[in-house]
């Protein structure tokens, strides 16, 4: 009943597949691994059932939510407070007032902790002032963005003490680095894979710029689109500032956000982006990690160093049934990565620059005429299939087509 009431208060008329799966599974005994595209209501999928099972009269830690970035900590804390005003929640991240938090923790314990891995380690292990042993839930959100050796060592230090907790892991995919961890701590878990259930309204435009300068190509693209809000992802740090300055010089309403900007300044920029102060945002992969903006266009200025980030970048648009356009630049050096993304199921549509702007590339169809079919049917098949039969037969078919087309061309020329 709690969940239904809160969904109505939040204005949700229907739930998403990941929400349905978690709502049903969370009361079971097994730990949970949830796989879902970004922008499908994943955060509320775990916040609502966790809050519904909390005892607000107890002054102890009942849930720990671990996310990869400072911005996500702030966002999840905000969403949590929107759902439940009575909950005692503390957000720990880089840039927060550590002295004040330490003094508070010496007297009290929060009911819900939202934090980054490093801050969790600082308060639980280094200072031993955050008591998470009482927690009933431990959530890893955007997990595929966190898994490296340092993160795994932090978890190995913390998780053995959380014997009462149900573990919930949410990710866009199960990466190779995650598998040993899941096997070690999750055992026989409940897998909720909703990728096939989500029909995202995203068009993936693949723009083959070949040898063209990426910045020139970007300027051409911007002349042909008028986005509600567009994120331009630039992988190389040395390219981010030139791209930002070029857009600024051209008079575009643009801002740059990356890891070198301080937490407070980034938070202010995020507020300004949400208030639609800017039409274009030049960013690194920092902003691909879970932040929720209403974005109409995503441009991959270049492909991410780690291809897992492609989906996180692209997932900034097409969120919660909105439509979106993802434009990806492909040079002659990008074919292998693009092929890998295609194998992963990215439905690219080929586009190219023309005088009329950006247009979809026409696929030439090899139509076989009736005369060609008749000529091919006359090719004799051998009684016994010999080595290289297929190659020899293909050569005969090719010759038959060429002969017919020569005759047709000769007839037209007469």
N, C-alpha and C positions, 0 to 999 in steps of 0.2 A: 504493500500500500504506500509506503514511504516513497519508493521509486516512481510510482505512477503520479503521485502528488507533485513531486519535484519536476517531473517531465512536463506536466501541465504548467507549472509556474515558470519554467524556462521557455515555454512556448513551442515545445516539440510536439508535433502532431503525429509523428510516427518514429519508431526506432530503426536503427540501422542493423545490418547483419552482425557486426562485431558486438554491438550492444546486446542484441538478443542472445548471442552465444555466451557472453560473460554473465549476464543476468541469470541465465539458467545454470551455468556450471559453477558459479562461485560458492554455492551452498554444499557442493560435493567435497569429497575428501582429497581429491587430486590437486596438485599444483596446475597452473594454467599457462599455456603459451598461446598468445593471440597474434595472428598474422592478418594484417589489413593495410590497405593503402592509406596514405596520409589524408587527412580531411574527411574521415568517415565516422567521426564521433567517438574516437578511441578513448579520449580522456574521460568523457562522461561514462563510458562503458565500465570503467573501474571506480571512478569517484562515487557514483550513486550507490552501488551495492556496498561499498566499504562504509560509507556514511550511514546507510540503513542498518548496518550491523554494529554500530558503535554505541558505547555507553558514555553519554556526555557527562555523567556525574563523576566519572573516574578521572583523576588528574594524573594519568600515565599515558605513555606512548602506545597508541593502538594501531597506527599505520605509518609506514615509511615509504615515501615515493621518491625514487631516484631518477633524475633526468640529466642529459648530457651538458646543458648550457645554463648560464645564469639567466638568460632571457626566458627559457622554458620554466625555470623555477618560479620566476615572477608571474608568468602566465598561468601556470597550474594553481599557484596560491590564489590568484585572483578568481579563477573559475571555481575553486573550492569554496571561497567565501560567498560567491554568488549563489551557490547551491545551499549552503548551510551557514547561517550567521552565528549560530551558537557554538560552533566547533572552535577549539583552541588550536590554531595552526601556526607554525613557525617556519619561515623560509630561510635557508642558509645557503649562501652563494658568495662568490668573490665580490668584494666591494661592500658587503653588508658590515654593520658595526659589530665587530667581533667582541670587543670589550663589553659592550652592553648586553650582547647575547649570553656571554659567559656568566655575567652577574645574574641574569634572569634564570638561567639553567641551574644555578646553585640553589635557587629557591623553589623553582617549579619545573614541571615537565609538560611539553605540549602533547596534545592528543594525536595530532597529525604532523609529520615532518616532511617538508618538501625540500630537496637538496640536490647538490651535485655530488658525485662520488668522493672527490677530494675533501669537501667540507664535511661530509658524513664521517670520513676517516678522522678528520681533525677533532671533532667533538666526541666521537665514540671511543676511539683508540688513544690518540695522543693526549687528550685532556680528561677522558673518562667522565664527562659530565652529562652526556646525553644517554639516557638509559633506554635502549631499544629492545631489551630482552622481553618486554611485556607485549610487544607488537603482535597483532593478529594477522597483519598483512604487510608484505614487502613487495613493492611494485618497481619494476625496471621498465621505464617507458623510453621509446626510441632506442631500444637496446642495441641495434646493429650499428649505431653511431658511437657507442661507448667501448666496445670490446677491443681491448689491447692488453698487453702484458701488465701494465701498471694497474689498470682497472681490475683485472682478474686477481691480482695480488691483494687489492683492497677488499674485494668480495670474500676472498679466502680468509681474511682476517675477521670480517664482520659476521658473515652468515652463520657460522657454526653456533653462535650464541643465540640465534633467533629460532629456537626449537619450537615455539608456539605458532610461528607465522606460516600462513599460506603464501606461496610465492606466485607472483603474476608477472609474466614477461611479455612485452608488446614490441613488435618489430614489423618492418616491411618484409623481412625475409629472415630465414635462419642461415647465417653465414657459417663458414667452416670454423672460424674461431669461437663461435658460440656453442658448437656441438658438445665439446668435452664438459663445459660448464653445465649445460642443461642435463647431460647424462649424470653428472656428479650430484647436483642439488635437486633436480626435479623428478628423478625416478620415472615412474609410469605416469606421465602427465596427461592432461586434457588438452588436445590441440584444437584450436578454433581457427581454421583457415578460411577467410571470407573473400579472398581475392576474386574467385569466380562469381561470387554473389553480387559484387559491386560492378555496376555498369557506369564507369566514369565518363563524363561528357567532355573528354579532352581530345583535341585534334593535334596530333604530333606531326608538325611540318618539318621535313628534312630539306634544308636549303644547301645544295651543293655549290659552294663558292670556289671550289677547285684551288687555284693559286691566288685568288684575290685576297687582298689585305682584309683582315677581320674587321678592323675599325671602319674601313670604307663600306664593307658589307653591312655593318650595323647601321651606319647612317642611311644607307639605302632602305633598309627595313623600316627604320623609324619614320621615313618620309611616307611610308605606305600603310602605317597603322595609327590608330587613335585609341590607345588602351584606357580602360578605367584606371588600372594600376598595373604597371609592368615591372617585373624583377629581371635584371640583367645579371647573370651569374658569370663571374670572371675568376678562373682558377688561379692564374699566376698573379702574385702580389704586385709585381712590377707593372702589370697592365691595368690594374684597377684604377689608379689615379689618372693615367692618361685618358682612359675611357670616360671617367667622371668629368674631367676638365673639358674634354671635347664636346660632351653633351651640354655642359654649362655654357660654353662659348657659343654654341648654336642656339642658345635661348631656351633649352628644354627645362622644365620643372623637375629637377633631379637632386637626389641626395646619395651619399655614399655611406655604407655601413659595413664594417669589417672588424676583425678581432683586435686590431690595434687601438680601437677607440675604447675609452674607459666605460665602465658599467653604467654610471649615471648618465653620461652623454648618450650611450646607446639606448638606454631606456627612454630618454627624451625623444630621440629620433623615432623610435618605435611608436610612441604616442602620436607624433606628428604624421607618420605614415598612416596610422589608423584614422587620423582626422583628415586624410586626403590632401595634405599640404603639398605633396609631390605626386607627379604622374609616373616618374621613373625612379627606380632604386638600383644603383650599382652595388653589388655585394659579392662577398666571398661565400663559401659553403656554410659559414656560420649561420646565416639566416635560413638555411634549408632544414634545420633541425627543429621541426615541430611548430614553429611560430605560425599563428593563425591570422592571415590577412585576407581580405577579399580582393583577390588578384585575377585579372582577366588574361594577362599574357606573361609567359616566362620565356626568356631568351637565353639559350646556352651559347654564350660568346665563344667559349671553348668547352670541351668535355672535362668532367671532373677527373682528378688523379685516380680516385677510387670510384669505379663505375656504380657502386652501391648508392653513391650520392645522386646519381641521375634521377632516380625515382623520388628522392627527397626534395630535390630541386623542383622537379616537374609537379610534385604533389602540392606545391604552393597554390596552384590553380585548380579549378574543377572541384572545389571542396563542397561537401554537403549538397550535391545535385546542381551546383552552378556549372556553367559551361566554361571552357578554357582553351587557350591556344598555347602550345609549346613549340617554339621555333629553335631548331638546332642547326648550327653552322657545321658543315662538313667540308674539310679540305682534303687534299690527296693523302694526308697522313692519318686521317681519322677512320679509314674504311674498316680496319680490324675491330676497333671499338664499336663502331656502328653495327657491324655484323653480330657482335656479341650481344648487343642490346636487342637486335631483332630476334635472336634466338631466345632471349629472355621474354619475348612476347610484346615488345614495344611496336605498335602498329604504325610505323612511319609512313607518311605520304610524301612523295617527292615533289618539291617545288623548285622553281627557278626564277631568276630575274629576267624581265622583258621590258619593252618600252611601256607596256600597260601596267607595270608594277610586278608584284610577286604572284605568279600563277602556277597552278598545278601542272606538273609535267605529264604530257600525254604519253600513254604507253602504246607503242606501235604493235599492232596485232598482225601476226603472220597468217593471213587468210589464204587457204589453199583453194584454188579455183576448181571447177568441175573437170576441166580439161587436164589439169595436173593430177587430180585424183584418178582419172581414167588411165593416164600414162603410168602412174605408180602401180595400178592394179595389174598392168601387163608385165611387170617385172617377174620373171620366173623364179620360183623358190627352189633351192636345191633339194634333191631327195634326201641327202644326208647333210646335217648341220656340221660344217667344217669350222676349224679355228678361224677367228676373225670374221665370222659370218656377219655379225651385227655391223662391224665397221664397213665391210664390203657392201652390205645392203644399203647402209646410209649413203654411201658414195653413189650407188645406182639411183637412189631416190633423188638425191641432190642433182644429178645429171639430168634426170627425167624432167624435173622442175625447170632447170635452166633451158633445156631444149624447147619446152612449151613457151616459156617467157620470151625467148628469142624470136620464135615464130609469131607471137602476139605483137612484139615490138616491131617486127618487120611488116606485119599486116597493117599496123597503125601508120607506118611511115610511107606506105604506098599511096 
